[in-house]
Amino acid sequence: MNEAKTGLDGATIAEEDDGIRLDRWFKRHREGTPHALLARWARSGQLTLDGRKADVSDRIATGQKLVMPTPPVETAARPARKGRPLTAADVELATGMVIHRDASAIVLNKLPGLATQGGTKTEQHVDGLLDALKYDGPTRPKLVHRLDKDTSGALLIARTPRAAAYFAKSFSNRSAKKTYWAIIVGVPDIQQGEIDLPLAKQPGSGGEKMHVHDSGLASKTRYRVIERAGNSAAWVELQPLTGRTHQLRVHMAAIGHPIVGDGKYGGKGAFLTGTISRKMHLHSRRLRIDHPDGGAIDISAEVPEHFAASLDALGFDRLLGEVGIDQAEKGPPPKSALKAQAKAHSKQIRKARRGERRGRTADSKPTDFVGKAKPKAKTKAAAKAGKPAPKKLAGKRPTAKKHPARPPKAS
């Protein structure tokens, strides 16, 4: 059948569009088609993929044959988005954050204080720097998830439309795993657990602030205390099992342990005294996600300067962070994790041995007295003679030593 005579148009899905929604394809290639018209075509069966009725939300695949009505007017492509010209400093900033790059993905170690996307009075942001990260790619890279402005760490960028669709699906179905590090005020009573508190937008905040509310969306966060600094602060590992706005920040504040530097949810109590920075201490430490070309991306981002300085100031051992919440799920742990586990175990033994050093002998082992009663010490006389302390005689009381009578005092 001649498609031109019947008022139909056709197209073959290219590789760069693999995995995206059908309505997204129209935005890329038929930009003048109104969404309402597109939805009407879908309802009436005039949109087909490989001869079958299609919906605007269907995911399309490379090589599929798309048939659609010819638009009533010639569609005109919208002019390309024009951002502010990038300076040499912008390019240096963007490329300096790259910690992983391949044909489909780029991972940045986002700096704290740098917004992911633009907004009111926000001129510099990651999205505005993406032209500097095109390299030899066919299209401009695209954001597939975001981090709060003051949160640092691993941020994934897709280099192709196909990769963007693939990664977006991984984030939406929670197959991507994100691990965060945070320093919090105080120490939770339970060292490892799950926070299950629904979150909703707080009224009167313009949607800029969240709070715990029974009618909110289900929100879950796993946490583990890595190390504590007395009772004043703790270094924790966090895993969001859902992806709500400000989830980690709200959950930690809700259990009484706000993230250090998070005045928005912790108020004045979110700041520590001394040399500890007032910046946010929340860092996207690790990202694990399947790769569209096979295999997986598993990348860790180093903490920023203020976070590293606080770890040192509070006396935290960075090696202990290598032992993760889900270490058992990943198979044999790396040598660094084994070393950290051994160090943590030794630390517990040292704590258990406090106050028992006086009971040691030259032949005792470091763990002889852990969890055991302390042996009785020798008497001073026996110790000098090299003899054991005298045993008590059952049923007999020791005879008191008699002293000569003193002469009476002169009156």
C-alpha positions as CSV (number, residue, x, y, z in Angstrom):
1,M,0.0,0.0,0.0
2,N,1.3,3.4,-0.9
3,E,1.4,5.3,2.5
4,A,1.5,8.8,0.8
5,K,-1.9,8.3,-0.8
6,T,-3.6,7.0,2.4
7,G,-2.3,9.9,4.5
8,L,0.1,7.7,6.5
9,D,3.7,8.3,7.3
10,G,6.3,5.7,8.5
11,A,9.6,5.5,10.2
12,T,12.1,2.9,11.4
13,I,13.3,3.2,15.0
14,A,17.0,4.0,15.0
15,E,19.5,2.6,17.5
16,E,19.9,5.9,19.3
17,D,16.1,5.8,20.2
18,D,16.1,2.2,21.5
19,G,14.3,2.0,24.8
20,I,12.6,5.4,24.9
21,R,8.9,6.1,25.2
22,L,6.9,6.6,22.0
23,D,5.9,10.1,23.0
24,R,9.5,10.9,23.5
25,W,10.3,9.8,20.0
26,F,7.7,12.3,18.7
27,K,9.3,15.1,20.7
28,R,12.6,14.3,19.1
29,H,11.5,13.7,15.5
30,R,8.0,15.3,15.1
31,E,8.3,18.2,17.5
32,G,5.3,20.1,16.1
33,T,2.9,17.2,16.9
34,P,0.6,18.2,19.8
35,H,0.4,15.7,22.6
36,A,-3.4,15.7,22.5
37,L,-3.3,14.8,18.8
38,L,-0.8,12.1,19.5
39,A,-3.0,10.6,22.2
40,R,-6.1,10.7,19.9
41,W,-4.1,8.8,17.2
42,A,-3.2,6.2,19.8
43,R,-6.8,5.7,21.1
44,S,-8.1,5.3,17.5
45,G,-5.5,2.8,16.6
46,Q,-3.8,5.0,14.0
47,L,-0.4,4.5,15.7
48,T,1.2,1.1,15.1
49,L,4.5,-0.6,15.9
50,D,5.3,-3.5,13.7
51,G,1.6,-3.6,12.7
52,R,0.2,-3.7,16.3
53,K,-1.7,-0.9,18.0
54,A,0.7,1.3,20.0
55,D,0.3,3.6,23.1
56,V,2.1,6.8,23.7
57,S,3.8,5.3,26.8
58,D,5.1,2.2,25.0
59,R,8.9,1.6,24.9
60,I,10.2,1.3,21.4
61,A,13.1,-0.8,20.1
62,T,15.7,-0.6,17.4
63,G,14.4,-1.7,14.0
64,Q,10.7,-1.4,14.8
65,K,8.4,0.0,12.1
66,L,6.3,2.9,13.2
67,V,3.3,3.9,11.2
68,M,1.4,7.2,12.0
69,P,-0.9,9.6,10.3
70,T,0.7,12.4,8.3
71,P,0.5,15.6,10.4
72,P,-2.1,18.1,9.0
73,V,0.7,20.8,8.8
74,E,4.4,20.6,8.3
75,T,6.2,20.3,11.6
76,A,8.9,22.8,12.3
77,A,11.7,21.8,14.6
78,R,12.2,24.1,17.6
79,P,15.4,26.0,17.8
80,A,18.2,24.3,19.8
81,R,18.5,25.3,23.4
82,K,21.0,28.1,23.9
83,G,22.7,28.3,27.2
84,R,25.4,30.7,28.3
85,P,28.7,30.1,26.5
86,L,31.1,27.9,28.5
87,T,34.3,29.5,29.7
88,A,37.7,27.7,30.0
89,A,37.0,27.6,33.8
90,D,33.7,25.9,33.2
91,V,35.3,23.2,31.0
92,E,38.0,22.6,33.6
93,L,35.4,22.3,36.3
94,A,33.3,19.8,34.3
95,T,36.1,17.6,33.2
96,G,37.8,17.7,36.6
97,M,34.8,16.0,38.2
98,V,34.8,13.0,35.8
99,I,35.7,9.7,37.5
100,H,34.4,7.3,34.9
101,R,33.8,7.5,31.2
102,D,32.8,4.9,28.5
103,A,30.8,4.9,25.3
104,S,27.4,5.1,27.1
105,A,28.1,6.7,30.5
106,I,30.0,9.3,32.5
107,V,30.2,9.4,36.3
108,L,31.0,12.6,38.0
109,N,32.1,13.2,41.6
110,K,29.8,16.3,42.0
111,L,31.2,19.0,44.2
112,P,29.2,20.2,47.2
113,G,27.4,23.5,46.6
114,L,27.0,22.8,42.8
115,A,23.4,22.4,41.7
116,T,22.5,19.5,39.5
117,Q,19.9,21.5,37.5
118,G,19.2,25.2,37.0
119,G,16.6,27.2,38.9
120,T,15.9,30.7,40.1
121,K,19.2,32.6,40.6
122,T,21.2,29.5,39.8
123,E,23.5,30.2,36.9
124,Q,26.1,27.5,37.3
125,H,24.9,23.8,37.5
126,V,25.8,20.4,36.2
127,D,23.2,20.4,33.4
128,G,24.7,23.7,32.1
129,L,28.1,22.1,32.0
130,L,27.2,19.0,29.9
131,D,28.3,20.5,26.6
132,A,31.9,20.3,28.0
133,L,31.4,16.6,28.4
134,K,30.3,15.7,24.9
135,Y,33.8,14.6,23.9
136,D,33.4,12.5,20.7
137,G,29.9,11.4,21.5
138,P,27.0,11.8,18.9
139,T,24.7,13.8,21.2
140,R,24.8,16.1,24.2
141,P,25.0,14.0,27.5
142,K,21.9,13.9,29.6
143,L,21.1,13.7,33.3
144,V,19.3,10.6,34.5
145,H,19.1,11.3,38.2
146,R,20.1,14.2,40.5
147,L,21.7,15.1,43.8
148,D,20.8,17.9,46.2
149,K,22.9,21.0,45.7
150,D,24.8,20.6,49.0
151,T,25.2,16.8,48.6
152,S,28.5,15.6,47.0
153,G,29.5,12.4,45.2
154,A,28.7,10.0,42.4
155,L,26.4,11.4,39.7
156,L,25.6,9.4,36.6
157,I,25.3,11.0,33.1
158,A,24.1,9.2,30.0
159,R,26.0,9.8,26.7
160,T,23.3,8.5,24.4
161,P,19.5,8.5,24.3
162,R,19.5,4.7,24.5
163,A,21.7,4.8,27.6
164,A,19.5,7.5,29.1
165,A,16.4,5.3,28.7
166,Y,18.1,2.3,30.1
167,F,19.5,4.0,33.2
168,A,16.2,5.8,33.8
169,K,14.5,2.5,33.9
170,S,17.1,1.1,36.4
171,F,16.5,4.0,38.8
172,S,12.7,3.7,38.5
173,N,12.7,0.0,39.2
174,R,15.2,0.3,42.1
175,S,17.8,-2.0,40.5
176,A,20.4,0.7,40.8
177,K,22.0,0.8,44.2
178,K,23.3,4.0,45.8
179,T,25.4,4.1,49.0
180,Y,25.9,7.3,50.9
181,W,28.2,8.3,53.8
182,A,27.1,10.9,56.4
183,I,28.2,12.3,59.7
184,I,25.3,12.7,62.0
185,V,24.7,14.4,65.4
186,G,24.6,11.9,68.3
187,V,24.6,8.1,68.0
188,P,21.6,5.9,67.3
189,D,20.7,3.3,70.0
190,I,20.4,0.6,67.3
191,Q,23.7,0.2,65.4
192,Q,22.1,-1.1,62.2
193,G,18.5,-1.0,61.0
194,E,15.8,0.3,58.7
195,I,13.9,3.6,58.9
196,D,10.3,3.2,57.5
197,L,8.6,6.6,57.6
198,P,6.2,8.0,54.9
199,L,7.2,11.4,53.5
200,A,5.1,14.2,52.0
201,K,5.6,17.8,51.0
202,Q,5.4,20.2,53.9
203,P,2.5,22.6,53.5
204,G,3.5,26.3,53.2
205,S,7.0,25.5,52.0
206,G,6.2,25.7,48.3
207,G,7.3,22.1,47.9
208,E,10.8,22.9,49.0
209,K,10.6,21.0,52.2
210,M,9.5,17.5,53.2
211,H,8.2,16.0,56.4
212,V,7.0,12.7,57.9
213,H,3.3,12.3,57.4
214,D,0.9,9.3,57.6
215,S,-0.6,10.2,54.2
216,G,2.8,10.5,52.5
217,L,4.5,8.2,50.1
218,A,6.2,5.1,51.5
219,S,9.9,5.8,52.2
220,K,12.6,3.4,53.5
221,T,16.2,3.9,54.4
222,R,18.8,1.3,55.6
223,Y,21.6,2.6,57.8
224,R,24.6,1.3,59.6
225,V,26.8,3.0,62.2
226,I,30.4,2.7,60.9
227,E,32.1,4.4,63.9
228,R,31.2,6.7,66.7
229,A,32.9,9.7,68.3
230,G,31.8,9.3,71.9
231,N,28.2,10.3,72.2
232,S,28.5,13.5,70.1
233,A,28.6,12.2,66.6
234,A,28.6,9.1,64.4
235,W,29.8,8.2,60.9
236,V,27.0,6.3,59.1
237,E,26.4,4.4,55.9
238,L,23.0,5.0,54.3
239,Q,21.1,3.2,51.5
240,P,17.9,4.7,50.2
241,L,15.5,1.9,49.3
242,T,13.1,4.5,47.8
243,G,13.9,7.7,46.1
244,R,11.9,10.5,47.8
245,T,13.0,14.1,47.8
246,H,15.4,14.8,50.7
247,Q,14.7,11.3,52.0
248,L,18.0,10.7,53.8
249,R,18.0,14.1,55.4
250,V,14.4,13.9,56.7
251,H,14.7,10.3,57.9
252,M,17.9,11.0,60.0
253,A,16.4,14.2,61.5
254,A,13.2,12.3,62.3
255,I,15.0,9.7,64.5
256,G,16.8,12.5,66.3
257,H,20.1,12.4,64.6
258,P,20.3,15.1,61.8
259,I,23.1,15.1,59.3
260,V,25.8,17.5,60.4
261,G,25.4,20.8,58.5
262,D,21.8,20.2,57.5
263,G,20.2,23.3,59.2
264,K,17.1,22.9,57.0
265,Y,15.9,19.8,58.8
266,G,18.1,19.8,61.9
267,G,18.0,23.4,62.9
268,K,20.8,24.8,65.1
269,G,21.3,21.3,66.6
270,A,22.7,20.1,63.2
271,F,26.0,21.9,63.8
272,L,28.9,20.7,65.8
273,T,31.3,23.0,67.7
274,G,35.0,23.3,67.2
275,T,36.7,22.8,63.8
276,I,33.9,20.8,62.2
277,S,32.7,22.5,59.0
278,R,29.2,23.9,58.8
279,K,28.8,22.4,55.3
280,M,26.5,19.4,54.6
281,H,28.1,16.1,55.5
282,L,26.2,13.9,53.1
283,H,28.2,12.2,50.3
284,S,27.1,9.8,47.5
285,R,29.9,7.4,48.1
286,R,29.1,4.5,45.7
287,L,26.9,3.8,42.7
288,R,26.2,0.3,41.2
289,I,24.1,0.0,38.1
290,D,23.8,-2.4,35.2
291,H,25.4,-1.2,31.9
292,P,23.3,-1.1,28.7
293,D,26.2,-2.7,26.8
294,G,26.6,-5.5,29.4
295,G,28.3,-5.8,32.7
296,A,27.9,-3.1,35.4
297,I,29.2,0.2,36.5
298,D,30.5,0.0,40.1
299,I,32.2,3.3,41.1
300,S,33.2,5.0,44.3
301,A,33.7,8.7,44.8
302,E,36.2,10.2,47.2
303,V,34.8,12.5,49.9
304,P,35.3,16.3,49.5
305,E,37.8,18.2,51.6
306,H,35.5,19.4,54.4
307,F,34.1,15.8,54.9
308,A,37.6,14.3,55.0
309,A,38.7,17.0,57.5
310,S,35.8,16.2,59.7
311,L,36.5,12.5,59.6
312,D,40.0,13.2,60.8
313,A,39.0,15.7,63.4
314,L,36.5,13.3,65.0
315,G,39.1,10.5,65.0
316,F,37.3,8.2,62.5
317,D,39.2,5.4,60.8
318,R,38.4,5.6,57.0
319,L,39.2,2.0,56.5
320,L,36.2,1.0,58.5
321,G,34.0,2.4,55.8
322,E,35.0,-0.4,53.4
323,V,32.7,-2.9,55.3
324,G,29.3,-2.2,53.7
325,I,25.7,-3.0,54.8
326,D,25.3,-5.6,52.1
327,Q,28.8,-7.0,52.1
328,A,27.5,-10.5,52.4
329,E,25.5,-10.1,49.2
330,K,28.6,-9.3,47.1
331,G,30.5,-12.5,47.7
332,P,34.1,-12.6,49.1
333,P,35.0,-9.1,50.4
334,P,38.1,-7.3,49.1
335,K,41.3,-7.3,51.1
336,S,40.7,-3.8,52.3
337,A,37.3,-4.9,53.8
338,L,38.9,-7.9,55.5
339,K,41.6,-5.7,57.0
340,A,38.9,-3.3,58.2
341,Q,36.9,-6.1,59.7
342,A,40.0,-7.4,61.5
343,K,40.8,-3.9,62.8
344,A,37.3,-3.4,64.1
345,H,37.4,-6.8,65.8
346,S,40.7,-5.9,67.5
347,K,39.2,-2.7,68.6
348,Q,36.3,-4.5,70.3
349,I,38.8,-6.8,72.0
350,R,40.8,-3.9,73.3
351,K,37.6,-2.4,74.8
352,A,36.8,-5.7,76.5
353,R,40.3,-5.9,78.0
354,R,40.2,-2.5,79.7
355,G,41.0,-2.8,83.4
356,E,42.5,-6.3,83.0
357,R,46.1,-5.4,82.3
358,R,47.1,-5.8,86.0
359,G,46.2,-9.4,85.9
360,R,48.5,-10.3,83.1
361,T,51.6,-12.5,83.5
362,A,54.6,-12.9,81.2
363,D,53.1,-16.1,79.7
364,S,49.6,-14.8,79.2
365,K,48.2,-14.2,75.7
366,P,46.4,-11.0,74.6
367,T,43.0,-12.8,74.5
368,D,43.4,-14.9,77.7
369,F,41.4,-12.6,79.8
370,V,38.7,-11.5,77.4
371,G,35.4,-12.5,78.9
372,K,37.1,-14.3,81.8
373,A,37.5,-13.6,85.5
374,K,40.8,-11.8,86.3
375,P,43.3,-14.1,88.1
376,K,44.1,-13.2,91.8
377,A,47.3,-11.2,92.3
378,K,50.2,-12.6,94.5
379,T,51.0,-11.0,97.8
380,K,54.0,-8.7,98.0
381,A,56.0,-11.1,100.2
382,A,55.3,-14.1,97.9
383,A,56.1,-12.0,94.8
384,K,59.5,-11.1,96.3
385,A,60.3,-14.7,97.2
386,G,59.0,-16.0,93.9
387,K,56.5,-18.2,95.7
388,P,52.8,-18.5,95.2
389,A,50.4,-16.7,97.6
390,P,49.5,-18.8,100.8
391,K,46.3,-20.7,100.6
392,K,43.6,-20.2,103.2
393,L,43.0,-23.1,105.6
394,A,39.4,-24.2,105.6
395,G,37.7,-24.0,109.0
396,K,40.6,-22.2,110.7
397,R,41.0,-18.5,111.2
398,P,44.6,-17.0,111.1
399,T,46.1,-16.3,114.4
400,A,46.6,-12.6,115.1
401,K,50.1,-11.5,115.6
402,K,50.9,-10.4,119.2
403,H,52.7,-7.1,119.9
404,P,54.6,-6.2,123.1
405,A,52.7,-4.0,125.5
406,R,53.6,-0.4,125.4
407,P,54.8,1.3,128.7
408,P,52.2,3.6,130.3
409,K,52.4,7.3,129.6
410,A,53.8,9.5,132.3
411,S,51.2,11.5,134.1
